[in-house]
Structures are given as C-alpha cells and as structure tokens.
C-alpha cells in the first residue's frame, strides 16, 4: 500500500518516472492491485508512452477483474498507438 500511495503522490506531482518505479514495484508485490495498474497506465499516458500504457491496461484485463471503462480505454489507446 505504501508503494502504491507513493506512486500516486509522484503522479500528482508530475514526477512520472518516479511514479512508474513505485507503481511497478507495488504491482510486483501485489499483482491484484487494480488501482496500481490504473495509476501506472495513467503515468505512462501522461508521458505520452501510449504503447506502454496500453500494455499495462492489457495486463490488467488479463487479471479477469471487471473494471468500469477498461475496454473503452484499451480500444482508444489501440487507435492512438496505431495512428502514431
């Protein structure tokens, strides 16, 4: 939980590299933390690393946990990645 919260704080402060490090570590410790995946995907999106964000959301989808709006987010990012 501490790593997740630290990642969120870095995200809020626009320190995305640090956010990514904390959130990836959080996920490695607790791979079912849906919120860490969402925050990590957001950090990648804010850095315009759309392919990485898409992979995070696809990993989240692979957990089989229902997340409101996830399918739409994936479709949108797939379109943006293809357009690049």
TIRO-2110 file (N, C-alpha, C; in Angstrom, 1 decimal):
// TIRO-2110
0.8, -1.2, 0.0, N, 1, A
0.0, 0.0, 0.0, CA, 1, A
0.9, 1.3, 0.0, C, 1, A
2.0, 1.2, 0.7, N, 2, A
2.9, 2.4, 0.8, CA, 2, A
3.4, 2.7, -0.6, C, 2, A
3.8, 1.7, -1.3, N, 3, A
4.4, 1.9, -2.7, CA, 3, A
3.3, 2.5, -3.6, C, 3, A
2.1, 2.0, -3.5, N, 4, A
1.0, 2.5, -4.3, CA, 4, A
0.8, 4.0, -4.0, C, 4, A
0.7, 4.3, -2.7, N, 5, A
0.4, 5.7, -2.3, CA, 5, A
1.6, 6.6, -2.7, C, 5, A
2.8, 6.1, -2.6, N, 6, A
3.9, 6.9, -3.1, CA, 6, A
3.9, 7.2, -4.6, C, 6, A
3.5, 6.1, -5.3, N, 7, A
3.3, 6.3, -6.8, CA, 7, A
2.3, 7.3, -7.1, C, 7, A
1.2, 7.3, -6.4, N, 8, A
0.1, 8.3, -6.6, CA, 8, A
0.6, 9.7, -6.3, C, 8, A
1.4, 9.9, -5.2, N, 9, A
1.9, 11.2, -4.9, CA, 9, A
2.8, 11.7, -6.0, C, 9, A
3.7, 10.8, -6.5, N, 10, A
4.6, 11.2, -7.6, CA, 10, A
3.8, 11.6, -8.8, C, 10, A
2.8, 10.8, -9.1, N, 11, A
1.9, 11.1, -10.2, CA, 11, A
1.3, 12.5, -10.1, C, 11, A
0.8, 12.8, -8.9, N, 12, A
0.2, 14.1, -8.7, CA, 12, A
1.2, 15.3, -8.8, C, 12, A
2.4, 15.0, -8.4, N, 13, A
3.5, 16.0, -8.5, CA, 13, A
4.1, 16.0, -9.9, C, 13, A
3.6, 15.3, -10.9, N, 14, A
4.1, 15.2, -12.2, CA, 14, A
5.5, 14.6, -12.3, C, 14, A
5.9, 13.8, -11.3, N, 15, A
7.2, 13.1, -11.3, CA, 15, A
6.9, 11.7, -11.8, C, 15, A
6.7, 11.6, -13.1, N, 16, A
6.2, 10.4, -13.7, CA, 16, A
7.2, 9.2, -13.7, C, 16, A
8.5, 9.5, -13.8, N, 17, A
9.5, 8.4, -13.8, CA, 17, A
9.5, 7.8, -12.4, C, 17, A
9.4, 8.6, -11.4, N, 18, A
9.4, 8.1, -10.0, CA, 18, A
8.0, 7.4, -9.7, C, 18, A
7.0, 7.9, -10.3, N, 19, A
5.6, 7.2, -10.1, CA, 19, A
5.7, 5.8, -10.7, C, 19, A
6.2, 5.7, -11.9, N, 20, A
6.3, 4.5, -12.6, CA, 20, A
7.1, 3.5, -11.8, C, 20, A
8.2, 3.9, -11.2, N, 21, A
9.1, 3.0, -10.4, CA, 21, A
8.3, 2.5, -9.2, C, 21, A
7.6, 3.4, -8.5, N, 22, A
6.9, 3.0, -7.3, CA, 22, A
5.7, 2.1, -7.7, C, 22, A
5.0, 2.4, -8.7, N, 23, A
3.8, 1.6, -9.1, CA, 23, A
4.2, 0.3, -9.6, C, 23, A
5.2, 0.2, -10.4, N, 24, A
5.7, -1.1, -10.9, CA, 24, A
6.1, -2.0, -9.7, C, 24, A
6.8, -1.4, -8.7, N, 25, A
7.2, -2.2, -7.6, CA, 25, A
5.9, -2.6, -6.7, C, 25, A
5.0, -1.7, -6.6, N, 26, A
3.7, -2.0, -6.0, CA, 26, A
3.0, -3.2, -6.6, C, 26, A
3.0, -3.2, -7.9, N, 27, A
2.3, -4.3, -8.7, CA, 27, A
3.1, -5.6, -8.5, C, 27, A
4.4, -5.5, -8.4, N, 28, A
5.2, -6.8, -8.2, CA, 28, A
5.0, -7.4, -6.9, C, 28, A
4.7, -6.5, -5.9, N, 29, A
4.4, -7.0, -4.5, CA, 29, A
2.9, -7.5, -4.4, C, 29, A
2.0, -6.8, -5.1, N, 30, A
0.6, -7.2, -5.0, CA, 30, A
0.0, -7.1, -6.4, C, 30, A
0.1, -8.2, -7.2, N, 31, A
-0.3, -8.2, -8.6, CA, 31, A
-1.8, -8.0, -8.9, C, 31, A
-2.6, -8.0, -7.8, N, 32, A
-4.0, -7.9, -8.0, CA, 32, A
-4.5, -6.5, -7.6, C, 32, A
-3.6, -5.5, -7.4, N, 33, A
-4.0, -4.2, -7.0, CA, 33, A
-4.4, -3.4, -8.3, C, 33, A
-5.7, -3.5, -8.5, N, 34, A
-6.2, -2.9, -9.7, CA, 34, A
-5.9, -1.4, -9.8, C, 34, A
-5.9, -0.7, -8.7, N, 35, A
-5.7, 0.7, -8.7, CA, 35, A
-4.2, 1.1, -9.1, C, 35, A
-3.3, 0.2, -8.7, N, 36, A
-1.9, 0.4, -9.1, CA, 36, A
-1.7, 0.3, -10.6, C, 36, A
-2.4, -0.6, -11.2, N, 37, A
-2.4, -0.7, -12.7, CA, 37, A
-3.0, 0.5, -13.4, C, 37, A
-4.1, 1.0, -12.8, N, 38, A
-4.7, 2.2, -13.4, CA, 38, A
-3.8, 3.4, -13.3, C, 38, A
-3.2, 3.6, -12.1, N, 39, A
-2.3, 4.7, -11.9, CA, 39, A
-1.0, 4.6, -12.8, C, 39, A
-0.5, 3.4, -12.9, N, 40, A
0.7, 3.2, -13.8, CA, 40, A
0.3, 3.5, -15.2, C, 40, A
-0.8, 3.0, -15.7, N, 41, A
-1.2, 3.3, -17.1, CA, 41, A
-1.4, 4.8, -17.2, C, 41, A
-1.9, 5.5, -16.2, N, 42, A
-2.1, 6.9, -16.3, CA, 42, A
-0.7, 7.7, -16.4, C, 42, A
0.2, 7.2, -15.6, N, 43, A
1.6, 7.8, -15.6, CA, 43, A
2.2, 7.7, -17.0, C, 43, A
2.0, 6.5, -17.6, N, 44, A
2.6, 6.3, -18.9, CA, 44, A
1.9, 7.2, -19.9, C, 44, A
0.5, 7.3, -19.8, N, 45, A
-0.2, 8.2, -20.7, CA, 45, A
0.3, 9.6, -20.6, C, 45, A
0.5, 10.1, -19.4, N, 46, A
0.9, 11.5, -19.2, CA, 46, A
2.3, 11.8, -19.7, C, 46, A
3.1, 10.7, -19.9, N, 47, A
4.4, 10.8, -20.5, CA, 47, A
4.3, 10.6, -22.0, C, 47, A
3.1, 10.4, -22.5, N, 48, A
2.8, 10.1, -23.9, CA, 48, A
3.5, 8.8, -24.4, C, 48, A
3.6, 7.8, -23.5, N, 49, A
4.1, 6.5, -23.8, CA, 49, A
2.9, 5.6, -23.9, C, 49, A
2.2, 5.8, -25.0, N, 50, A
0.9, 5.1, -25.1, CA, 50, A
1.0, 3.6, -25.2, C, 50, A
2.0, 3.1, -25.9, N, 51, A
2.1, 1.7, -26.1, CA, 51, A
2.4, 1.0, -24.7, C, 51, A
3.2, 1.6, -23.8, N, 52, A
3.4, 1.1, -22.5, CA, 52, A
2.1, 1.1, -21.7, C, 52, A
1.4, 2.2, -21.8, N, 53, A
0.1, 2.4, -21.1, CA, 53, A
-0.9, 1.3, -21.5, C, 53, A
-0.9, 1.1, -22.9, N, 54, A
-1.8, 0.0, -23.4, CA, 54, A
-1.4, -1.4, -22.8, C, 54, A
-0.1, -1.7, -22.8, N, 55, A
0.3, -2.9, -22.2, CA, 55, A
-0.1, -3.1, -20.8, C, 55, A
0.0, -2.0, -20.0, N, 56, A
-0.5, -2.1, -18.6, CA, 56, A
-2.0, -2.4, -18.5, C, 56, A
-2.8, -1.7, -19.3, N, 57, A
-4.2, -2.0, -19.3, CA, 57, A
-4.5, -3.4, -19.8, C, 57, A
-3.8, -3.9, -20.8, N, 58, A
-4.0, -5.3, -21.2, CA, 58, A
-3.6, -6.3, -20.1, C, 58, A
-2.6, -6.0, -19.4, N, 59, A
-2.2, -6.8, -18.2, CA, 59, A
-3.3, -6.8, -17.2, C, 59, A
-3.9, -5.7, -17.0, N, 60, A
-5.0, -5.6, -16.0, CA, 60, A
-6.2, -6.4, -16.5, C, 60, A
-6.5, -6.2, -17.8, N, 61, A
-7.6, -7.0, -18.3, CA, 61, A
-7.4, -8.5, -18.2, C, 61, A
-6.1, -8.9, -18.3, N, 62, A
-5.8, -10.3, -18.2, CA, 62, A
-6.0, -10.9, -16.8, C, 62, A
-6.1, -10.0, -15.8, N, 63, A
-6.4, -10.5, -14.4, CA, 63, A
-7.8, -11.0, -14.3, C, 63, A
-8.7, -10.6, -15.3, N, 64, A
-10.1, -11.1, -15.2, CA, 64, A
-10.9, -10.3, -14.2, C, 64, A
-10.5, -9.2, -13.7, N, 65, A
-11.2, -8.4, -12.8, CA, 65, A
-12.0, -7.3, -13.6, C, 65, A
-13.3, -7.2, -13.4, N, 66, A
-14.0, -6.2, -14.1, CA, 66, A
-13.7, -4.8, -13.6, C, 66, A
-13.3, -4.0, -14.6, N, 67, A
-13.0, -2.6, -14.3, CA, 67, A
-13.8, -1.7, -15.2, C, 67, A
-14.6, -0.9, -14.7, N, 68, A
-15.5, 0.0, -15.5, CA, 68, A
-14.7, 0.9, -16.4, C, 68, A
-15.0, 0.8, -17.7, N, 69, A
-14.4, 1.7, -18.7, CA, 69, A
-13.1, 1.1, -19.3, C, 69, A
-12.6, 0.0, -18.8, N, 70, A
-11.3, -0.6, -19.2, CA, 70, A
-11.3, -0.9, -20.7, C, 70, A
-12.4, -1.6, -21.2, N, 71, A
-12.5, -2.0, -22.6, CA, 71, A
-12.4, -0.8, -23.5, C, 71, A
-13.1, 0.3, -23.1, N, 72, A
-13.1, 1.5, -23.9, CA, 72, A
-11.7, 2.2, -23.9, C, 72, A
-11.1, 2.2, -22.8, N, 73, A
-9.7, 2.7, -22.6, CA, 73, A
-8.8, 2.0, -23.6, C, 73, A
-8.9, 0.7, -23.6, N, 74, A
-8.0, -0.1, -24.4, CA, 74, A
-8.2, 0.1, -25.9, C, 74, A
-9.5, 0.2, -26.3, N, 75, A
-9.8, 0.5, -27.7, CA, 75, A
-9.3, 1.9, -28.1, C, 75, A
-9.5, 2.9, -27.3, N, 76, A
-9.0, 4.2, -27.6, CA, 76, A
-7.5, 4.2, -27.7, C, 76, A
-6.8, 3.6, -26.8, N, 77, A
-5.3, 3.6, -26.8, CA, 77, A
-4.8, 2.8, -28.0, C, 77, A
-5.5, 1.7, -28.4, N, 78, A
-5.1, 0.9, -29.6, CA, 78, A
-5.1, 1.8, -30.8, C, 78, A
-6.2, 2.6, -30.9, N, 79, A
-6.3, 3.5, -32.0, CA, 79, A
-5.2, 4.6, -32.1, C, 79, A
-4.9, 5.1, -30.9, N, 80, A
-3.9, 6.2, -30.8, CA, 80, A
-2.5, 5.6, -31.1, C, 80, A
-2.2, 4.4, -30.7, N, 81, A
-0.9, 3.7, -30.9, CA, 81, A
-0.8, 3.4, -32.4, C, 81, A
-1.8, 3.0, -33.0, N, 82, A
-1.8, 2.7, -34.5, CA, 82, A
-1.6, 3.9, -35.3, C, 82, A
-2.2, 5.1, -34.8, N, 83, A
-2.1, 6.3, -35.5, CA, 83, A
-0.7, 6.9, -35.5, C, 83, A
0.1, 6.6, -34.5, N, 84, A
1.4, 7.1, -34.3, CA, 84, A
2.4, 6.6, -35.4, C, 84, A
END
